[in-house]
Amino acid sequence: MDALTLQVIGIVFLATLVRGLTGFGNALVAMPLLALVIEPKTASPLVGLTAIVMATLMLAAHWREVHIGSAWRLLVASVPGLVIGLWFLTNSGGAAIRLALGIFILAYSLYDLCRPRLAHLENERWAYVAGFISGIIGGACNANGPPIVIYGTMRGWSPERFRATLQGFFLPAGLFILVGHASSGLWTREVFRLFLWCLPSVVLGVVLGCLLAKRVKKEHFRLVVHTVLIASATMLLIKALR
């Protein structure tokens, strides 16, 4: 095992730990860090494959809490957005992807740290908007969680429904993303080699993350996560602008 593979395994483990603890965020952690050591066109399908494993493990434990009405609307609306995001991924250079990803992650981190007071959504119509935006971001860099997180917050979901519905959306949406990656020629031998090496760390990260969710104050962990996100996004922007 070479040094590059070890770095990838470590990044994926950290991202999986965050997903197990919060229910989302693995791509926000993994994509900027992986894009510093491997090409985005390798990082994106790798994150997509590992995300499917995470969603399957977590949904198996919480499927009864999924809000089906929201999940299917978010999923349907994400499909056209996914097509746009995949086009961006396959037709843009690595510098452009790093620049867009860095800006997006900085904006989301600042939003989540500031926690602005959001209006309460009384119905499901805005699910189509959130799903479409999520599809674009998911197709381009697999980070399809933030629009769904914001939507769930504005709908006032309980923590249990929040975590479960996220997985209920992420699993089928992730499968769509995998199909898009495969049809776009992004599945390579290197992607699957890294995926197989990362599998044990994914399982371990989910288990530890779920255990930590019962013990660690999420506000403290959230500050650590966003410190990592802001630092990695800044490094991405510096690398993209060189």
N, C-alpha and C positions, 0 to 999 in steps of 0.2 A: 504494500500500500504506500503510495507516494504522499508527499506533503500536501499537495493540492487536494487529494481525496480526503485527507484528514481535516483540512480546513472546511471543506464542503459538509462533511459529517457533523462537525462541531456547530456550524451555522444552522443546519437543518434541525439538530437537537434543540438548540436554543429557541428556534422558531416554533417547534412542536411543543415545547414546555409552555410558551406563551399561549398557544392555542388551547392546550389542556386546562390552563388556569382561567382564561377569559372567555373561551368559546370562539374566538376569532383572532386575527392578527398575525398568523404564521407568515403569510406572504409579505406583510408590511415589514416584518423583521428579516425574512430570508432574502427577498428580492434585492434590496439595496446592498446587503452584505455580499450575496453571491455575485452580483454584477461587478463587484470590485475584484473578484478572482477568476470568474469565468464569463463567457459571453452571455448577454441577456437571452439570446436565442437558444442557449443551452439551459440557462437558469429557469426560464419560464416553464418549459415542459417538465423539468425536474420538480419544481414546486407544485405543478399541477398533479403529478403522479403521487407525491407524498401527501398532498391535501386530501385526495380521495381516501387514502388509508386512515387519516385522522378523522374525517367526517364519518366514515363507516363505524369506527370504533366508538366514537362519542354518540352517534345517533342510536346505536344498539342499546345504549343505557338510558336514553332520554326520549325515545320516539313517541311516547304517550303524551308528551307536553307540546308537541309540534302544533302550531296554529296553521291548519291546512289552508284556510282561506287566504291568508297572507302569502304563504309559501308558493302556491301555484301562480298567483298573480305576479309575484316577483320573478318567478322562473320564466313565465311566458314573455314578459317584457324584456328579460335579459338576452333573449336569443338574437334579435336584430342588433343589439348593442355589441354582442359577442363578435358578430361578423365584422363590424367596424374596428373593434379592437384588434382582431387577428390580422386584418389588413395592415394596420399600423405596425404591428409587430414584425410582419414578414416583409414590409416594404420600406422600413425606416432603418437607418444605421444605428449601431450601438450607442453612439454619442447622443443621438436624438432621444432614444429610449431612456438612457440614463438621466438626461436633462428633465424629461417629462416626469419620470418616476421620482426624481429628487424633489421637484417642485410639489408634486402631489403629496408626498409623504410629509414634507415640511408643513404644508397647509393643514393636513389632517392632524398632525401632532399638536400644532398650535391651537386648532379648534378644540381638541379633546382636553388639552391642558387648561384652556380658558373656560370650557364648559358653559357656553352661552345659553341663556334660557330660551328654549325652543317652544313654539306653539304646539298645542296638543291637536293631533289629527283625529277627527271624529269618525272617518270612514276609510275604506281601503283604496280609494282612487289613486292616492299618491304612491301606492305600491308599484304602479306601472312606471312612474318616473324614476323611482329608486332602482327598480329592476333594470331599466334601460341603461342608466348610468353605470350601474354595477357591471352589466355585461360588457360595456366598452372597456372599463378598467380591468376586468377579469381577462378579457381576450388579449389585451396588450401586455399585462404584467401579473395576472393572477390575483391581484389585490382587490378582489371584488367585495370585500367585507364592509368598508366604511359607509357606503350609501345605505346598506341594509342596517347597519348599526344605528345610524342617525334616524332612519325610518322607524325602527323598533323603539328607540328612545322616545320619539314623538308620539308613538301610539300608546306609550305607557305600559309596555309588556312587563310582567313580573320577571324576576331573574330566571326562574325555571323555564318559563315560556320563551324568554329571550334566547337563552343558550340552545334550547331544543329547536326552535324555529330556524335559528341560524344554520344548524346542521342539516335540517330538513331542506333548506334552500341550497346550501353548499354542496351537498352530495350530488343531486341531479345536475346542478349548474356546473359542477366540476367535471362531470361526465361529458357534458356538451363541450366544455373547454378542451378536454382530452381528444375528442373527435376532431375538433378544429385544429389542434396541434398536429395530429396524425395526418389529416388531409392536407395540411400546409407543409408537410415534409420536415417537421421539427423533431420528430422522434428519430433519434440517431443511436448508434451503438454506445456512444459516450454517455448519453442521457440515461440509458438503461443500466449501464455499468455503475454510474453514480447512484442511481435509484436503489439498486440491490445492496450496495454498501450502506446506504442510509436507512434501510428498512428497520434494523434493530433499534437504532436511535429514535426512530419515529414512534415505535411501540413504547419504548421506555419513556420518551418525553410525554406522551399522552397520559400514561399511568401516573407519572410523578406530578404532572401538571394538575390532574384531577385531585390528587391527594393534597397538593399545596393549596388548592382552591378552598379547602376546608380549614386551613390553618393560617394562611398568610393574609394580612390585610391588603385587599386589592388596590387601595389607594396608594400604598407604599410601592407596591410592585408596578403600578401604572407609571409612576414617576421614573422608575428605573427603565422601563420599556421605552418611554418617550425620550429619555436621554440617549439611549442607543439609537432610536430612530432618527433623531435630529442629527446626531453625530454622523451616522451612516449616510443620511441624505445630503449632508454638507460635503462629505467626501465624494459622493456621486456627482454633485454639481461641479466640484473642483475638477474632477476627472473628465467630465463631459465638456467643460469650457476650455480645457487645455488645447 
